[in-house]
Amino acid sequence: MKRVLVTGGRGFIGRNCVEPLLERGFEVHTVGQTDFERPNGVIWYQGDVLNPIDRSRMLDVVQPSHLLHAAWDLTVPDYMSSSINYRWVAASLDLTHEFAAGGGDRVLFIGSCYEYEWGDAALDERTTPLRPRTQYGKSKAHLFRTVTDLVEATDISMAWSRLFFLYGPHEGRRRLVPRVITSLLSGREAPTSHGLQERDYMYSVDVGSALASLLDSNVDGAVNIGTGEAPPIVDLVSEVAEICGEPNLLRIGAIEGRPGEAPRVAAATDRLRQEVGWNDYTPRREALERTVSWWRKELTK
């Protein structure tokens, strides 16, 4: 029996992994500080991954063969520069060590495109340097290097997913896509920057499916999770406004762009498509329509 423990199962990323894991025959256990609406058969445990007692207890109880470590605190407004990232590095290393000592087989971490040195070319797991500019990116890159060394001294296998930009149900309202959607659906203006930045945005439901596929594979090391395409952000938000039926409320250029922003950030997806064998992308229009529909319902609660 493949038994997986998903940390952060209630979060934006983790919750999208649960159903694909069930479909792949995993017995799914999740841990977090609050419960959530989860599919039948998924077992939830209350616990804080930053708490060493909780970490040991949940591993002892579940005895997982697989670990999908999605827990990380992105709720603080300044999480990109926050020192809390290093608490998560320490907790993640300890969790991995205990998982390996308990007889675990395979672990999948959630990394980020913020680990890379951004440039015009597609960011490639095999060739692009890791030169992060934020504390968040630095902590993820440090954890990747350290946990790579750690697992070499054990019998477990490790995959490291590098996520690019996401949108979908349950995303935090301060993020670009939900901020635009909720403003427009509420009849308010939605200001954005010039929107000429080209970014690789992926539907969160597809991200969950890709992560489940990666965990269930024998592919080790870093794997980008993205679409390989990076249209201008203005195209994305304009399509959102059209779906919301409020294109006149979209205010392109009303917010100044960030100084020194990279013009293009896109994923190289060869490993994901060819080695993992995952290529099940939802068409963007359909994914955005599903996202807007979810927010329409959410705003009526």
C-alpha positions in Angstrom: 0.0 0.0 0.0 1.3 3.5 -1.0 0.6 5.7 2.1 1.3 9.4 1.7 1.5 12.1 4.3 0.7 15.5 2.8 1.8 18.5 4.9 -0.1 21.6 4.2 -3.0 19.6 2.8 -5.4 22.5 3.4 -3.2 25.0 1.6 -3.5 26.3 -2.0 -1.1 23.7 -3.3 -1.6 20.8 -1.0 -5.3 20.6 -1.3 -5.0 20.3 -5.1 -2.8 17.2 -4.7 -5.3 15.2 -2.6 -7.7 13.9 -5.3 -5.0 13.1 -7.9 -3.2 11.1 -5.2 -6.3 9.1 -4.4 -6.8 8.4 -8.1 -3.3 7.0 -8.2 -4.1 4.5 -5.4 -2.5 6.3 -2.5 -3.9 6.1 1.0 -3.9 9.8 1.8 -3.2 11.4 5.2 -2.9 15.2 5.7 -1.7 17.3 8.6 -2.5 20.9 9.5 -3.7 23.2 12.2 -7.3 23.3 10.9 -9.4 20.8 9.1 -10.8 21.4 5.6 -13.4 20.1 3.1 -11.6 17.0 1.9 -12.6 14.0 -0.3 -13.9 10.9 1.3 -11.2 8.6 2.5 -8.7 11.3 3.3 -7.5 11.3 6.9 -6.7 14.6 8.6 -4.5 15.1 11.7 -4.2 18.3 13.7 -0.6 19.4 14.1 2.0 22.1 13.4 4.9 21.1 11.2 7.0 23.7 12.9 6.5 21.8 16.2 9.0 19.0 16.6 6.6 17.0 18.9 3.8 17.2 16.3 6.2 16.2 13.5 7.4 13.1 15.4 3.8 12.2 16.4 2.3 12.4 12.9 5.1 10.3 11.4 4.8 7.7 14.1 1.0 7.5 13.6 0.9 7.5 9.8 4.2 5.6 9.1 4.0 6.9 5.5 5.8 5.3 2.5 5.7 8.7 0.7 5.9 12.3 1.9 4.6 15.3 0.0 5.9 18.3 1.9 3.8 21.3 0.8 3.6 23.1 4.2 5.2 26.6 4.2 4.0 29.9 5.6 3.1 32.3 2.8 0.4 34.2 4.7 2.7 36.9 6.2 2.5 40.0 3.9 6.3 40.1 3.6 7.0 36.4 3.3 9.5 37.0 0.5 11.8 38.7 2.9 10.7 37.2 6.2 13.1 35.3 8.5 10.3 32.7 9.1 11.5 31.0 5.9 14.5 29.7 7.8 12.4 28.2 10.5 10.8 26.2 7.7 14.2 25.1 6.3 15.1 23.7 9.7 11.7 22.0 10.2 11.8 20.5 6.7 15.3 19.0 7.2 14.2 17.5 10.5 11.0 16.1 9.0 13.1 14.5 6.2 15.5 13.0 8.6 12.8 11.5 10.7 10.9 10.3 7.6 14.0 8.5 6.3 14.8 7.0 9.8 11.2 5.7 10.0 11.6 3.7 6.8 10.0 6.1 4.3 10.6 5.5 0.6 10.2 8.8 -1.3 9.7 12.5 -0.6 8.6 15.3 -2.8 9.3 18.9 -1.9 7.7 22.1 -3.2 10.3 24.5 -4.5 10.0 27.7 -6.5 11.1 29.4 -9.6 12.4 32.1 -7.2 15.4 29.9 -6.6 16.7 30.6 -10.2 18.6 33.5 -11.7 15.9 34.9 -13.9 16.7 35.6 -17.5 15.0 35.8 -20.9 15.6 32.1 -21.8 13.4 29.4 -20.3 14.6 28.4 -16.9 16.0 24.9 -17.0 16.5 22.6 -14.0 19.7 21.2 -15.5 21.5 24.4 -16.6 20.0 27.6 -15.1 22.1 28.8 -12.1 20.4 29.0 -8.7 21.0 32.7 -7.8 17.9 33.7 -5.8 17.3 37.4 -4.9 14.8 37.0 -2.1 14.9 35.4 1.3 12.2 33.1 0.3 14.1 32.0 -2.8 17.3 31.7 -0.9 15.7 29.5 1.8 14.2 27.2 -0.8 17.5 26.9 -2.7 19.4 26.2 0.5 16.9 23.5 1.5 17.2 22.0 -2.0 21.0 21.7 -1.7 21.0 20.5 1.9 18.3 17.9 1.5 20.0 16.6 -1.7 23.0 15.9 0.4 20.9 14.4 3.2 19.0 11.9 1.0 22.3 10.7 -0.5 23.2 9.3 2.9 19.8 7.4 3.1 17.8 4.9 1.1 15.0 7.3 0.2 14.5 9.0 -3.2 13.7 12.7 -3.5 12.1 14.9 -6.1 12.1 18.6 -5.9 9.3 20.5 -7.8 10.0 24.1 -8.8 6.6 25.8 -9.2 6.2 28.9 -11.3 3.1 31.2 -11.1 -0.3 29.8 -10.2 -3.9 30.7 -10.2 -7.1 28.9 -9.2 -9.7 28.3 -6.5 -8.6 28.9 -2.8 -5.8 31.3 -3.7 -5.1 34.1 -1.3 -7.0 37.3 -2.3 -3.9 39.5 -2.3 -2.5 37.6 -5.3 -2.9 39.0 -8.8 -5.7 36.9 -10.4 -8.0 36.7 -7.3 -7.5 40.4 -6.6 -8.6 41.3 -10.1 -11.5 38.8 -10.1 -12.9 39.8 -6.7 -12.6 43.5 -7.6 -14.4 43.1 -10.9 -17.1 40.8 -9.5 -17.8 43.4 -6.8 -18.2 46.1 -9.4 -14.9 47.9 -8.4 -12.0 49.0 -10.6 -9.1 46.6 -10.8 -5.8 48.5 -11.2 -2.8 46.6 -12.5 0.7 47.5 -13.7 1.5 47.8 -17.4 1.2 44.0 -17.7 4.0 43.6 -20.2 5.9 41.2 -18.0 5.7 37.7 -19.5 5.0 35.0 -16.9 4.4 31.3 -16.9 1.0 30.9 -15.1 -0.4 27.4 -14.5 -3.9 26.4 -13.2 -3.6 25.1 -9.6 -5.7 22.0 -10.3 -3.2 21.0 -13.0 -0.3 21.7 -10.6 -1.8 19.2 -8.2 -2.1 16.6 -10.9 1.5 17.1 -12.0 2.8 16.9 -8.4 0.9 13.6 -7.8 2.4 12.2 -11.0 5.9 13.3 -10.0 5.6 11.7 -6.5 4.3 8.5 -8.1 7.2 8.4 -10.5 10.9 7.4 -10.1 12.2 10.7 -11.3 14.7 12.2 -8.9 16.0 15.8 -8.5 14.5 19.1 -9.6 11.6 19.2 -12.0 9.9 22.4 -13.2 6.1 22.6 -12.8 4.9 25.1 -15.4 3.4 25.3 -18.9 6.5 26.4 -20.8 4.6 29.4 -22.1 4.7 33.0 -20.8 2.2 35.4 -22.4 2.2 39.0 -21.1 0.3 39.4 -17.9 -2.0 42.0 -19.6 -3.4 39.1 -21.8 -4.2 37.1 -18.7 -6.0 39.8 -16.8 -7.8 41.0 -19.9 -9.2 37.6 -20.4 -10.2 37.5 -16.7 -12.0 40.8 -17.1 -13.8 39.5 -20.2 -15.0 36.4 -18.4 -16.1 38.5 -15.5 -18.1 40.7 -17.9 -16.4 43.9 -16.7 -13.6 44.8 -19.1 -14.3 48.5 -18.6 -13.3 48.3 -14.9 -9.8 46.9 -15.7 -7.2 49.7 -15.2 -4.0 48.6 -17.0 -1.0 50.8 -16.0 -2.6 52.3 -12.9 0.1 50.7 -10.7 3.8 51.3 -11.3 5.8 48.3 -12.2 8.5 47.1 -9.8 12.0 48.4 -10.6 14.3 45.8 -12.1 11.5 43.3 -12.9 12.6 40.5 -15.2 10.8 40.9 -18.5 10.2 37.1 -18.9 10.0 34.1 -16.6 9.1 30.8 -18.2 9.7 27.2 -17.3 11.6 24.6 -19.4 9.2 21.6 -19.2 11.1 18.8 -20.9 11.6 16.8 -17.6 7.9 17.1 -16.7 6.6 16.1 -20.1 9.1 13.5 -21.1 10.5 12.0 -18.0 7.6 12.2 -15.7 5.2 11.8 -18.6 2.7 14.5 -17.5 1.1 16.7 -20.1 -2.5 17.0 -19.0 -2.9 20.8 -19.2 -6.4 22.4 -18.9 -6.9 25.1 -21.7 -6.4 28.5 -20.2 -9.8 29.8 -21.1 -11.5 26.8 -19.4 -9.2 27.1 -16.3 -10.0 30.8 -15.9 -13.7 30.3 -16.4 -13.6 27.6 -13.6 -11.6 30.0 -11.4 -14.0 32.9 -11.9 -17.0 30.6 -11.3 -15.5 29.5 -8.0 -15.0 33.1 -6.9 -18.6 34.0 -7.8 -19.8 31.4 -5.4 -17.3 32.3 -2.8 -18.3 36.0 -2.8 -21.9 35.0 -2.1 -21.1 33.2 1.1 
